[in-house]
Amino acid sequence: MTSSIVVEASRTPGVGAGSAGGRFIRHPWVGFVLRRLGGLVLSFVVLTVVTFLIVPLIPGDPAVIAAGDGASPAQVASVRAELGLDLPVLTQFVNYVSGVLRLDMGNSFVSGESVSTLIFTRFPFTAEIALLAIVLVLLLSVPLGMIVAILTRGGRNKWLDNIFNFLTSLIYSVPQYVVATLLVVVFAVTLRWFPAAGATTLSSLVLPTAALMLGPVCVISRIVRRETAVVLNKDYIRTARGWRLGALRTNLRYVLPNLVTTTLTLSGLILAAQLGGAVVIETVFAWPGLGQGIVNAILQRDYPVIRGIILILGLLATLIITMVDLILAIIDPRNLGGTSSDV
C-alpha cells in the first residue's frame, strides 16, 4: 500500500519535491538565461580557437621582428624559444587557453608588458566613443525615421522621401575611413573647430564619434522609417485616429512600442558590427583605443596582443547582442521563447 501511495503522489501534479523544481526549470526566464549563457560560452570557445589559429596566418616572423634588424640566425632562434614559438602547436594552444581562463593573455612580444594591462589601458578609450555613438545613434535614428514616415504617409511629401532615401543611401555607402578623412579635412583642417587627432580634450571625442555613428544612423533610420510606415497602416492606428487621441499620443503610445522589437534586433547586430569599424576610426584619428592597438600589434606581429584584442572585441559584440535580447525579453515576454501568459 505504501508503494502505491508514493506512485500516486508522484503522478499527482504539484505533489512531491521535484514538482517545484520542475516548474522552475520550465519557467521561460530560466530557459532564456540558460540559452543565452550557452550562447556566450559557445561564442567564447569559437573566438578562442579562431584567435589562436588566425593570427599565425599574418605574414612575417615575430621572432625576426623582436630580435631586431641584423640579428643572426642564432639570435632569432633564441628569441623564438624565449617567446615559446618553437613549441608544438598543440602545446601553444593549451598554454593560450589556460592563460585566457586565468585572465592571463601573456606578455607582448615587443614591450614585454602584460597583454591584460595593455587592453585595460586602452579599453576605456574605445568604450568612450563606442557607448557615446550607440546612445546617439538610437536617439537620432529612431525619431528621424518616425518623423519621415509620418510626414510621407499616404504618398505625401514625396520629395522628402526621395531626399531621405538618397542621402541615407549615399552616406551609408561611403566607407568609414573616407567619412573620417572628410570630417578631418572639413572640421579640423579647414574650419579648425575640432582637433584632428588625439584624445587630449573633450572636443577630441566629436569627430571620431561622428565618423562611427553616421553610417548606423542612416541604416537604422531607414529601418525605422519602413517599420513606421507599416504600423501606420494597421487597423488599430486608424481606430486611434478615429478616437481623435492626438498625433503625439498616438505615435508615442501605439506606433513607437510596435517598432521596438524589429528596430532593436537589427540595431544590435549593426552596432555590434561597428566595433570592427572602430579599428579604422581610431587609426584615422590616432585615438588610443583597442583599434589603434591592434593595428600597431599587426604591424609588429605581436601575437599575444592581437589575440587578446580580437578576443575582447568579439566578446563585446556578443555581449551587445545578448543585452539587446535581454531588453527585448523585458519589453515583450514573448521573446523569451514562450508566450506572455507563461510568465
matplotlib code that plots the C-alpha trace (Angstrom):
import matplotlib.pyplot as plt

x = [0.0, 2.8, 4.4, 1.0, 0.7, 4.1, 3.4, 0.1, 1.7, 4.4, 1.6, -0.3, 0.5, 2.1, 2.9, 6.4, 9.7, 10.5, 7.4, 8.6, 12.0, 10.3, 8.2, 11.3, 13.2, 10.3, 10.0, 10.6, 13.2, 15.2, 15.2, 16.1, 19.0, 20.3, 20.2, 22.0, 24.6, 25.1, 25.5, 28.1, 30.1, 29.9, 31.0, 33.9, 35.1, 34.8, 36.6, 39.4, 40.0, 39.7, 42.0, 44.7, 44.5, 44.2, 47.0, 49.9, 48.5, 49.7, 52.8, 56.1, 58.1, 57.5, 60.9, 62.7, 61.0, 61.5, 65.2, 65.7, 67.5, 70.8, 70.1, 71.9, 70.0, 71.2, 69.8, 66.5, 66.3, 67.0, 64.2, 61.8, 62.5, 62.1, 58.7, 57.6, 57.2, 59.3, 56.8, 54.4, 51.1, 49.0, 51.2, 50.9, 47.2, 46.9, 49.1, 47.0, 43.6, 44.8, 46.1, 42.9, 40.9, 43.2, 42.7, 46.3, 46.8, 50.6, 53.0, 53.7, 56.4, 57.6, 57.3, 57.1, 54.2, 51.2, 48.6, 45.8, 47.3, 47.6, 44.0, 42.6, 44.6, 43.2, 39.7, 38.2, 39.0, 37.2, 34.3, 34.0, 33.4, 31.5, 29.0, 28.5, 28.0, 25.4, 23.4, 23.4, 22.6, 19.4, 18.5, 18.8, 17.8, 14.5, 12.9, 14.3, 12.8, 9.5, 9.2, 10.0, 7.5, 4.7, 5.3, 5.4, 2.4, 0.0, 2.3, 2.5, 5.7, 7.3, 10.3, 11.1, 11.0, 13.3, 15.8, 15.8, 16.5, 19.1, 21.1, 21.0, 22.0, 24.8, 26.3, 26.0, 27.7, 30.8, 33.5, 34.1, 37.7, 36.6, 34.0, 36.5, 39.0, 36.4, 35.5, 39.1, 39.6, 36.4, 36.1, 39.7, 41.9, 39.6, 37.3, 39.6, 36.6, 37.9, 41.3, 42.3, 43.8, 44.5, 42.4, 43.6, 40.4, 36.7, 36.3, 38.5, 35.5, 33.4, 34.9, 35.6, 32.1, 30.6, 32.5, 31.5, 27.8, 26.9, 26.6, 24.4, 22.2, 21.4, 20.7, 18.7, 16.6, 15.7, 14.6, 12.6, 11.0, 9.9, 8.6, 6.7, 5.1, 3.8, 2.5, 0.7, -1.4, -2.6, -6.3, -5.6, -3.8, -6.8, -9.0, -6.8, -7.1, -10.8, -10.9, -9.0, -6.4, -3.9, -1.0, 1.7, -0.1, -1.0, 2.6, 4.2, 1.7, 0.8, 3.4, 6.7, 6.1, 5.5, 8.8, 10.9, 11.4, 12.5, 14.4, 16.4, 17.1, 18.6, 20.3, 22.0, 23.5, 24.5, 26.1, 28.0, 29.4, 30.5, 33.1, 35.1, 34.7, 36.2, 39.6, 39.6, 38.2, 40.8, 43.6, 42.5, 42.1, 45.1, 42.7, 44.5, 41.9, 41.8, 41.5, 44.8, 46.4, 45.5, 46.8, 50.2, 50.3, 49.6, 52.4, 54.8, 53.5, 52.8, 50.7, 49.6, 48.3, 46.5, 44.8, 43.8, 42.3, 40.4, 39.1, 37.9, 36.2, 34.5, 33.2, 32.0, 30.0, 28.4, 27.5, 25.9, 23.6, 22.9, 21.9, 19.6, 17.9, 17.5, 15.9, 13.6, 12.6, 11.8, 9.7, 7.9, 7.9, 7.1, 10.7, 11.6, 10.7, 7.2, 4.2, 3.3, 0.9, 3.7, 5.3]
y = [0.0, 2.4, 2.0, 2.7, 5.9, 7.0, 6.2, 8.1, 11.1, 11.2, 11.2, 14.0, 17.5, 19.8, 16.9, 15.8, 17.5, 17.6, 19.5, 22.9, 22.3, 21.2, 24.4, 26.4, 24.7, 25.2, 28.9, 31.0, 33.2, 30.2, 28.8, 32.2, 32.7, 29.2, 29.6, 33.0, 31.6, 28.7, 31.1, 33.1, 30.0, 28.8, 32.2, 32.3, 28.8, 29.7, 33.1, 31.4, 28.8, 31.3, 33.9, 31.3, 29.8, 33.0, 35.1, 32.9, 33.4, 37.0, 37.2, 37.8, 36.1, 37.8, 36.3, 38.2, 41.5, 41.0, 40.2, 43.4, 44.2, 42.5, 39.7, 36.4, 33.2, 32.0, 35.1, 34.7, 31.1, 32.2, 34.8, 32.2, 29.8, 32.7, 33.6, 30.0, 29.9, 26.8, 24.7, 22.3, 24.0, 21.9, 22.9, 26.5, 26.2, 24.6, 27.3, 30.0, 28.6, 28.0, 31.6, 33.0, 31.1, 32.6, 36.1, 36.0, 36.6, 36.5, 39.3, 41.5, 40.2, 43.8, 45.6, 42.7, 44.3, 42.2, 42.0, 42.3, 45.6, 46.9, 46.0, 47.5, 50.7, 51.1, 49.8, 52.9, 55.0, 52.5, 52.2, 56.0, 56.6, 53.3, 53.9, 57.6, 56.5, 53.9, 56.3, 59.0, 56.5, 55.4, 59.0, 60.3, 57.4, 56.4, 59.9, 60.7, 57.5, 58.0, 61.7, 60.9, 58.1, 60.2, 63.2, 60.9, 58.8, 58.1, 59.3, 62.9, 64.9, 62.6, 64.9, 64.4, 60.7, 60.9, 63.2, 61.0, 57.8, 59.4, 61.0, 57.9, 55.6, 57.9, 58.4, 54.7, 53.6, 55.7, 53.7, 54.8, 55.7, 58.1, 59.7, 60.0, 61.7, 64.1, 65.1, 65.8, 67.9, 69.9, 70.4, 70.1, 71.3, 73.9, 75.2, 74.3, 73.6, 70.3, 68.5, 66.3, 63.6, 62.5, 62.3, 65.3, 67.3, 66.6, 68.1, 65.3, 63.0, 64.8, 63.7, 60.0, 59.6, 61.3, 59.1, 56.0, 56.9, 58.4, 55.0, 53.3, 56.4, 56.2, 52.5, 52.3, 55.3, 53.7, 50.6, 52.7, 54.6, 51.4, 49.8, 53.0, 53.1, 49.5, 50.3, 53.4, 51.3, 49.0, 49.0, 49.9, 53.1, 54.0, 53.4, 55.6, 58.4, 57.9, 58.4, 61.7, 60.8, 63.3, 62.6, 62.8, 60.5, 58.0, 57.9, 57.5, 55.1, 52.9, 53.4, 53.5, 50.3, 48.3, 49.4, 48.3, 44.6, 44.9, 48.1, 46.9, 43.5, 44.9, 47.8, 45.3, 43.5, 46.7, 48.3, 45.1, 45.1, 48.7, 47.5, 46.5, 49.9, 51.4, 49.9, 52.1, 55.2, 55.0, 54.7, 57.7, 59.9, 58.4, 57.5, 55.5, 52.7, 49.0, 49.7, 51.5, 49.0, 46.1, 47.9, 48.5, 44.9, 43.6, 45.7, 44.4, 40.8, 40.9, 37.7, 37.9, 41.5, 40.7, 37.6, 39.5, 42.5, 40.4, 38.2, 41.2, 42.9, 39.6, 39.2, 42.8, 42.2, 39.1, 40.9, 43.8, 41.3, 39.5, 42.8, 43.6, 40.2, 40.9, 44.3, 42.7, 40.0, 42.6, 44.7, 41.7, 38.4, 36.6, 37.0, 34.6, 31.7, 31.2, 33.4, 36.3, 34.1, 31.8, 34.5]
z = [0.0, 0.8, -2.6, -4.3, -2.3, -3.4, -7.0, -6.9, -5.2, -7.9, -10.6, -8.9, -10.3, -7.7, -5.3, -4.5, -4.0, -7.8, -8.8, -7.7, -9.3, -12.5, -12.7, -12.0, -14.8, -17.2, -16.4, -19.6, -17.9, -16.8, -20.3, -21.8, -19.4, -20.0, -23.8, -23.6, -21.3, -23.6, -26.5, -24.6, -23.8, -27.4, -28.6, -26.2, -27.3, -31.0, -30.5, -28.5, -31.3, -34.1, -32.5, -31.9, -35.4, -37.5, -36.0, -37.3, -40.8, -40.7, -43.0, -41.2, -38.4, -35.0, -33.8, -36.5, -35.7, -31.9, -32.5, -34.4, -37.7, -38.2, -35.8, -36.5, -37.1, -33.7, -32.0, -33.9, -32.8, -29.2, -29.3, -30.9, -28.0, -25.5, -27.0, -27.0, -30.8, -31.1, -29.1, -30.8, -31.9, -29.6, -26.6, -27.6, -27.8, -24.4, -22.9, -24.6, -23.4, -19.8, -19.7, -21.0, -18.4, -15.8, -17.4, -18.3, -22.0, -21.9, -22.5, -25.5, -27.8, -28.3, -25.0, -22.6, -20.9, -19.8, -22.6, -20.0, -18.8, -22.3, -23.0, -19.8, -20.5, -24.0, -23.4, -21.7, -24.8, -27.1, -24.7, -24.6, -28.2, -28.7, -26.0, -26.9, -30.6, -29.6, -27.5, -30.2, -32.9, -31.1, -30.1, -33.6, -35.9, -34.2, -34.2, -37.7, -39.2, -37.5, -38.5, -42.1, -42.2, -40.6, -42.9, -46.0, -45.0, -47.9, -50.6, -49.2, -49.4, -52.0, -52.3, -48.6, -49.0, -52.1, -50.4, -47.2, -49.2, -51.4, -48.5, -46.2, -49.0, -50.1, -46.6, -45.7, -48.9, -48.3, -46.5, -42.9, -43.4, -46.2, -44.0, -41.2, -43.6, -44.9, -41.3, -40.6, -43.7, -43.2, -39.4, -38.3, -41.1, -42.9, -40.1, -37.2, -35.0, -33.5, -33.1, -35.9, -33.7, -30.2, -27.0, -25.1, -24.7, -24.6, -28.1, -29.4, -29.0, -31.5, -34.9, -34.0, -32.6, -35.6, -38.0, -36.1, -35.9, -39.3, -41.1, -38.4, -38.1, -41.8, -42.0, -38.7, -39.6, -42.9, -41.0, -38.6, -41.4, -43.1, -39.9, -39.0, -42.4, -41.9, -38.4, -39.6, -41.9, -39.2, -38.2, -34.6, -35.7, -37.8, -34.8, -32.6, -35.1, -35.2, -31.4, -32.0, -29.4, -30.9, -33.2, -30.5, -28.1, -30.9, -32.2, -28.7, -27.3, -30.3, -33.0, -31.1, -29.0, -32.1, -33.7, -30.7, -31.4, -35.0, -34.5, -31.5, -33.1, -36.2, -34.3, -32.0, -35.0, -36.7, -33.6, -32.8, -36.3, -35.8, -33.3, -36.3, -37.7, -34.5, -35.6, -38.8, -37.0, -34.2, -36.7, -38.7, -35.6, -33.7, -30.9, -28.2, -28.0, -28.9, -32.6, -32.9, -30.5, -32.8, -35.9, -34.2, -33.0, -36.5, -37.9, -35.2, -35.5, -31.8, -31.5, -27.8, -28.2, -31.5, -29.9, -26.8, -28.5, -31.1, -28.3, -26.3, -29.3, -30.2, -26.7, -26.6, -29.8, -28.3, -25.1, -27.1, -28.9, -25.6, -23.9, -26.8, -26.4, -22.7, -23.3, -25.9, -23.4, -20.7, -23.1, -24.7, -22.8, -26.0, -26.9, -24.1, -26.3, -24.7, -24.6, -22.4, -20.5, -19.4, -17.2]

ax = plt.figure().add_subplot(projection="3d")
ax.plot(x, y, z, "-o")
ax.set_aspect("equal")
plt.show()
